């Protein structure tokens, strides 16, 4: 039986699973199999095929991620892949948001730089001036940056086009964010081209995300009078973006002039940011610091979490929920239950995190409840568990256990949205993926799409990890980086 579960230590039970992360293959594909490829393709097609049931503005909210995963796991020929976009646009009253951006990135990756830029009929320079993040990445990777920097120089020399480009990219540091997963040698080669093209901020920012900071410090040293370079790509600013946290366990800026209290604050925030970079899907660590001001306590949370990640005891890239469970317990331990519950109850998380997201506290309640119920719903424990003491007071444990009992006994689940979504999770705990997907069909059309999107992301994490990216939660709000 293929398993949808991870052990408590984060080790995958399904065979031949692939992990993506910093230094992973630039294509996001490994060529290995995980056993879920056909499920991902079928689920993506199901999600796309049901978009016509959505009304109002809702069709625009769903579909782009399903297309992205379909392109990776169905592995169509370029013409077939491009035809899929037209099919999806015709499938509902509104096209999915960001579908054009995904298509441009795919066209550049599959057709090459020049043909890809002209895919929508625009002149290459006009298309270049309006590129979005994923298309910038695809263009840079199409030939190591040669075409990108050649066109960028032409755009810089054209006031009108440069104004359009600067409107989309006011800070050159933003251009490098979708390149953070590249091997360090590739980053060095791209940075050298950037410097030759006069894009010093781009070059320095990318170099700051490498393990070897020698070239980064060298470029800053070559241009001591370039105020823009030092203001935007100096140690303080690149640290604000978290770029050095990929490979450094301590701040890279000189803190010797600061007093002990301010130096400690910088170190604490760097540590929390480093943990946030490794916190999958959504960020709540930096939000917690900002809302409570308790940087010292969140530093301890980050240290506990990073110790597990660095030791390989948990794998956030593969199982987000295990990561969240450890962070949540550490928050209660170091920040205190009262402050933790108040903080997590004060802001919402999107359903791109989990289909059952609402308030941040809701996410953690479900993760805690799932962990507590795992053995019972799988038939490995005779009696239902006691209510975990770290659940929030508002979580309905009685309803949850009633669903667990029904699923365990193979009975039908009746009830409202809560019961159906809970039953979806119970079937996943039992490795019953098909039953989970079928149950999602009982939800309203938008609820079904939330479940499909969530499951696509989770399955991908157990396979090629094309939806996983360093800093995804804090840099991109959990949105996917389209990698080809």
C-alpha positions in Angstrom: 0.0 0.0 0.0 1.3 3.5 -0.9 1.4 5.6 2.2 0.3 9.2 2.4 1.8 9.4 5.9 5.1 10.4 7.4 6.5 9.1 10.6 6.8 11.5 13.6 10.5 12.0 12.7 9.5 13.1 9.2 10.8 10.0 7.3 8.7 9.1 4.3 7.0 5.8 4.4 6.4 5.7 0.7 9.4 4.6 -1.4 11.7 6.6 -3.6 10.7 10.1 -2.5 12.6 13.1 -3.7 13.3 16.2 -1.7 13.8 19.6 -3.3 15.7 22.4 -1.6 18.6 24.8 -2.0 21.0 23.4 -4.6 18.4 21.1 -6.1 18.3 20.5 -9.8 17.2 23.7 -11.5 14.4 22.0 -13.5 12.8 20.9 -10.3 12.6 17.3 -11.7 14.7 14.3 -10.6 13.5 11.6 -13.0 12.7 9.3 -10.0 9.3 8.0 -9.1 7.3 8.2 -5.9 4.2 6.2 -6.7 1.9 9.3 -6.7 2.5 10.6 -10.3 -0.6 9.2 -11.8 -2.7 10.4 -8.8 -1.3 13.9 -9.3 -2.2 13.9 -13.0 -5.7 12.6 -12.4 -6.4 15.0 -9.5 -5.1 18.0 -11.5 -7.4 17.0 -14.4 -10.3 16.5 -12.0 -9.7 20.0 -10.5 -9.6 21.6 -14.0 -12.6 19.6 -15.2 -14.7 20.9 -12.3 -13.9 24.6 -12.7 -17.1 25.1 -14.7 -19.1 24.5 -11.5 -17.6 27.7 -10.0 -19.6 30.9 -10.2 -18.9 34.6 -10.0 -15.3 35.5 -9.6 -14.4 32.0 -8.2 -13.2 30.5 -11.4 -10.3 33.0 -11.4 -9.1 31.7 -8.1 -8.4 28.1 -9.1 -6.7 26.3 -11.9 -3.2 27.7 -12.3 -1.6 25.4 -9.7 -3.4 22.4 -11.2 -2.0 23.3 -14.7 1.5 23.6 -13.2 1.5 20.2 -11.6 -0.1 18.6 -14.6 2.7 20.0 -16.8 5.3 18.5 -14.6 3.8 15.1 -14.0 2.0 14.5 -17.3 5.2 15.7 -19.0 3.5 16.6 -22.3 5.3 17.6 -25.5 5.6 21.4 -25.8 2.7 21.8 -28.3 0.4 19.6 -26.1 1.4 21.6 -23.0 0.7 24.9 -24.6 -2.7 23.6 -25.9 -3.6 22.8 -22.3 -3.7 26.5 -21.5 -6.3 27.2 -24.2 -8.3 24.3 -23.0 -8.3 25.6 -19.4 -9.3 29.1 -20.5 -12.3 27.7 -22.3 -13.3 25.6 -19.4 -14.9 28.2 -17.3 -16.3 31.8 -17.4 -13.1 33.2 -16.1 -9.5 32.2 -16.7 -7.4 31.3 -13.6 -5.4 34.1 -12.1 -1.8 34.1 -13.2 -2.4 31.6 -16.0 -0.8 34.0 -18.5 2.3 34.3 -16.4 2.6 30.5 -16.1 2.2 30.1 -19.8 4.9 32.6 -20.5 7.3 30.9 -18.2 6.5 27.5 -19.7 6.8 28.9 -23.3 10.3 30.3 -22.6 11.4 27.1 -20.9 10.2 24.8 -23.6 10.5 27.0 -26.8 13.6 29.0 -25.9 14.1 32.6 -25.0 13.2 34.4 -28.3 10.3 32.2 -29.3 9.0 32.1 -25.8 9.0 35.9 -25.4 7.1 36.2 -28.6 4.5 33.6 -27.6 1.7 36.1 -27.0 2.6 38.1 -30.2 4.4 41.0 -28.5 7.8 42.2 -29.5 10.5 40.5 -27.4 11.5 43.8 -25.7 7.9 44.7 -24.9 7.3 41.3 -23.5 10.5 41.4 -21.5 9.6 44.8 -19.9 6.4 43.2 -18.4 7.8 39.8 -17.3 6.6 38.4 -14.0 8.8 36.5 -11.5 8.5 33.0 -13.0 9.2 34.2 -16.5 12.3 36.1 -15.3 13.5 32.8 -13.8 12.7 30.9 -17.0 14.5 33.4 -19.1 17.6 33.5 -17.0 17.8 29.7 -16.9 17.2 29.4 -20.7 20.8 30.2 -21.4 22.5 31.1 -18.1 21.4 34.7 -18.2 22.9 35.8 -21.5 19.6 36.8 -23.2 18.2 38.2 -20.0 21.0 40.7 -19.4 21.3 41.6 -23.1 17.6 42.5 -23.2 17.8 44.2 -19.9 20.5 46.5 -21.2 18.3 47.4 -24.1 15.4 48.1 -21.9 17.5 50.3 -19.6 18.5 52.3 -22.6 14.8 52.9 -23.6 13.2 55.4 -21.2 9.6 54.2 -21.9 10.3 50.5 -21.6 12.6 51.1 -18.6 9.8 52.9 -16.8 7.5 50.0 -17.4 10.2 47.6 -16.2 11.0 49.6 -13.1 7.2 49.8 -12.3 7.2 46.0 -12.1 10.7 45.7 -10.5 11.4 48.8 -8.4 14.2 47.1 -6.6 16.7 44.9 -8.5 17.1 42.6 -5.5 13.6 41.3 -6.1 14.7 39.8 -9.5 16.9 37.2 -7.8 14.4 35.8 -5.4 13.3 33.0 -7.7 16.9 31.9 -8.3 17.6 31.1 -4.7 17.4 27.3 -5.2 20.1 27.2 -7.9 23.5 25.6 -7.2 26.1 28.1 -6.0 28.2 27.7 -9.1 25.3 28.7 -11.3 24.6 31.7 -9.0 28.3 32.8 -9.4 28.2 32.5 -13.2 24.9 34.5 -13.4 26.2 37.1 -11.0 29.3 37.6 -13.2 27.1 38.3 -16.2 25.0 40.7 -14.1 28.0 42.7 -13.0 29.3 42.9 -16.6 25.9 44.2 -17.6 26.1 46.9 -14.9 23.5 45.2 -12.7 25.5 45.3 -9.5 22.6 45.1 -7.1 21.3 42.0 -8.9 24.8 40.5 -8.8 25.5 41.2 -5.2 22.1 40.1 -4.0 22.4 36.8 -5.7 26.0 36.3 -4.3 24.8 37.0 -0.8 22.7 33.8 -1.0 25.7 31.5 -1.6 27.6 29.5 1.0 30.9 31.2 0.0 30.5 34.9 0.7 33.9 35.8 -0.7 32.6 36.9 -4.1 29.8 38.8 -2.3 32.2 40.8 -0.2 34.5 41.3 -3.1 31.8 43.0 -5.3 31.0 45.3 -2.5 34.7 46.1 -2.1 35.1 46.8 -5.9 32.5 49.6 -5.7 33.0 51.4 -2.4 31.4 54.6 -3.7 28.2 53.0 -5.2 25.7 54.1 -2.6 22.8 52.3 -4.2 24.7 49.1 -4.2 25.6 49.3 -0.5 22.2 50.6 0.5 20.2 47.9 -1.3 22.5 44.9 -1.5 24.6 45.5 1.6 24.6 43.0 4.5 21.8 44.8 6.4 19.4 44.9 3.4 20.0 41.4 2.0 19.5 40.1 5.5 16.1 41.8 5.7 15.2 39.6 2.7 16.8 36.6 4.5 19.1 35.7 1.6 22.2 34.9 3.8 20.0 32.7 6.0 20.2 30.0 3.4 23.8 29.0 4.3 24.7 31.0 7.4 23.8 30.4 11.0 24.7 33.9 12.2 24.3 37.5 10.9 26.8 38.4 8.1 26.9 42.1 9.0 29.4 43.6 11.4 27.6 44.0 14.7 30.7 45.0 16.8 29.6 48.6 17.1 26.3 47.7 18.7 25.8 47.4 22.4 25.1 43.9 23.8 21.3 44.4 23.8 21.0 45.5 20.2 23.5 42.9 19.1 21.5 40.2 20.7 18.3 41.5 19.1 19.9 41.3 15.6 21.1 37.7 16.3 17.7 36.7 17.6 15.9 38.1 14.5 18.4 36.5 12.2 17.7 33.1 13.8 13.9 33.5 13.6 14.2 34.6 9.9 16.4 31.5 9.3 13.7 29.3 10.8 11.0 31.1 8.8 12.9 30.3 5.6 12.6 26.7 6.5 9.0 26.9 7.7 6.9 25.5 4.8 4.0 27.1 3.1 3.1 29.9 5.5 5.0 32.1 7.9 3.9 32.8 11.4 7.2 33.0 13.2 8.0 36.6 12.0 4.4 37.5 12.5 4.6 36.3 16.1 7.7 38.4 16.7 6.1 41.5 15.2 2.9 41.0 17.2 4.4 40.2 20.5 7.8 41.8 20.5 9.1 38.7 22.2 12.2 38.2 20.0 14.1 36.3 22.7 11.3 33.7 23.2 10.8 33.2 19.5 14.6 32.9 19.1 14.3 29.8 21.4 11.4 28.5 19.3 13.6 28.9 16.2 16.6 27.2 17.8 14.5 24.2 18.8 13.0 23.9 15.4 16.3 24.4 13.5 18.0 21.8 15.6 15.5 19.2 14.4 15.8 20.4 10.8 19.6 20.6 10.7 19.9 17.1 12.3 17.6 15.7 9.7 15.1 14.5 12.2 12.2 16.3 10.4 11.9 17.2 6.8 9.7 20.3 6.4 10.0 20.2 2.6 8.2 16.8 2.6 5.8 17.1 5.5 4.7 20.6 6.5 2.5 19.4 9.3 5.2 17.8 11.3 7.2 21.0 11.1 4.2 23.0 12.3 3.5 20.6 15.1 7.1 21.0 16.4 6.9 24.8 16.1 3.6 25.0 17.8 4.8 23.0 20.8 7.9 25.1 21.0 5.8 28.2 21.0 3.7 27.0 23.9 6.9 25.9 25.7 8.8 29.2 25.3 6.3 31.9 24.6 3.5 30.4 26.8 0.1 29.0 25.9 -1.8 32.2 26.6 0.2 34.4 24.3 0.5 31.7 21.7 -3.2 31.2 21.5 -3.9 34.9 21.5 -1.3 35.5 18.7 -2.4 32.7 16.5 -6.0 33.6 17.0 -5.4 37.2 15.7 -4.7 36.6 12.0 -5.9 34.4 9.2 -4.0 31.9 7.0 -5.0 31.2 3.4 -6.5 27.9 2.2 -3.4 27.5 0.1 -1.8 26.5 3.4 -4.4 23.8 4.1 -8.0 23.4 2.9 -9.1 23.7 6.6 -7.3 27.0 7.2 -9.1 29.9 8.9 -7.5 31.6 11.8 -3.9 30.5 12.2 -5.0 28.8 15.4 -7.4 26.7 13.4 -4.5 25.3 11.4 -2.6 24.2 14.5 -5.7 22.8 16.1 -6.3 20.5 13.2 -2.7 19.4 13.0 -2.7 18.6 16.8 -6.0 16.8 16.5 -4.8 14.7 13.5 -1.6 13.8 15.3 -3.5 12.7 18.4 -6.1 10.7 16.5 -3.7 9.0 14.0 -3.4 5.6 15.8 -7.1 5.4 16.7 -8.4 6.2 13.2 -6.0 3.7 11.7 -7.2 0.9 14.1 -3.9 0.8 15.9 -5.4 1.9 19.3 -8.6 0.5 20.8 -9.9 3.6 22.4 -10.2 7.2 21.2 -7.5 9.5 22.6 -8.1 12.1 25.3 -8.4 15.7 24.2 -4.9 17.1 23.8 -4.2 19.9 26.3 -2.6 22.1 23.7 -5.8 22.4 21.6 -7.5 25.8 21.8 -10.8 26.0 23.8 -12.8 26.6 20.7 -11.9 23.3 18.9 -14.8 20.9 18.9 -13.2 17.7 20.0 -16.5 15.8 20.4 -17.4 16.3 16.8 -13.8 15.4 15.7 -13.9 12.1 17.6 -17.3 11.3 16.2 -15.9 11.7 12.7 -12.9 9.6 13.6 -15.1 6.8 14.9 -17.3 6.8 11.8 -14.3 6.6 9.4 -12.6 4.0 11.6 -15.7 1.8 11.4 -16.2 2.3 7.7 -19.4 4.2 8.1 -20.8 7.1 6.2 -19.9 10.6 7.4 -22.9 12.9 7.7 -22.8 16.5 8.7 -21.6 19.9 7.7 -18.4 21.3 6.2 -16.4 20.5 9.3 -17.4 16.8 9.3 -16.6 16.4 5.6 -13.2 18.1 5.7 -12.3 16.2 8.9 -13.3 12.9 7.2 -11.0 13.8 4.3 -8.1 14.1 6.7 -9.1 10.9 8.5 -9.1 8.9 5.2 -5.6 10.3 4.4 -4.5 9.1 7.8 -5.7 5.7 6.8 -3.9 5.9 3.4 -7.3 6.0 1.7 -6.5 8.6 -0.9 -9.3 7.8 -3.3 -11.9 7.9 -0.5 -10.6 11.3 0.6 -10.9 12.7 -2.9 -14.4 11.3 -3.3 -15.5 12.8 0.0 -14.3 16.2 -1.2 -16.9 16.0 -3.8 -19.6 16.5 -1.1 -18.3 20.0 -0.5 -19.5 23.1 -2.3 -17.6 23.7 -5.6 -15.1 26.2 -4.0 -14.5 23.8 -1.1 -13.8 21.0 -3.5 -11.2 23.1 -5.3 -9.6 24.0 -2.0 -9.2 20.3 -1.1 -7.9 19.4 -4.6 -5.3 22.2 -4.5 -4.2 21.2 -1.0 -3.8 17.6 -1.9 -1.9 18.4 -5.1 0.6 20.3 -3.1 0.9 17.6 -0.5 1.4 14.8 -3.1 4.0 16.9 -4.9 6.0 17.3 -1.6 6.1 13.5 -1.5 7.3 13.3 -5.1 9.4 15.8 -7.0 8.9 18.8 -4.9 8.3 21.2 -7.8 6.1 23.2 -5.6 8.7 23.6 -2.9 11.1 26.5 -2.7 13.4 28.0 -0.1 11.9 31.0 1.7 8.5 30.3 0.0 6.5 31.1 3.1 8.1 34.5 3.8 9.1 35.7 0.4 6.1 34.6 -1.7 3.3 34.2 0.9 3.2 30.5 0.3 2.5 30.9 -3.4 4.2 28.6 -5.9 7.4 29.5 -7.7 6.9 28.1 -11.3 10.1 26.1 -12.0 10.8 24.4 -15.3 
